[in-house]
Amino acid sequence: MQNELFKILEFGDGTKWFVIGVTNYNNETYKYLIKVNNEETDFIDEFLLVKYYIKDGKEYIVKVKDSKISETVMLKIMPEIKPLLSHKKEILEKLQA
């Protein structure tokens, strides 16, 4: 899963999101994202948990709305992302790399 981290995803509405955490739960992949400005030089303090999957060769991302799944996934992913959230400079360096 390491190769899925620190990449920018652009949604159909033009918003850009940076992957700061990835985990599996019930055989499904979840990604924790932080919003990126249009220039891809800084973060906007907006976060999103999404389910990621591939179907018929196409990639899909769906916002997690189920609070029980969200809570369980966040408990799994927090140890991975907490150090990054505490050190914005380090994730900015990964964004600008």
Sequence and secondary structure as in RCSB ss.txt:
>XXXX:A:sequence
MQNELFKILEFGDGTKWFVIGVTNYNNETYKYLIKVNNEETDFIDEFLLVKYYIKDGKEYIVKVKDSKISETVML
KIMPEIKPLLSHKKEILEKLQA
>XXXX:A:secstr
 GGGTT EEE TTS EEEEEEEEEETTEEEEEEEEE TTSSSEEEEEEEEEEEEETTEEEEEE   HHHHHHHHH
HHHHHHHHHHH HHHHHHHHH 
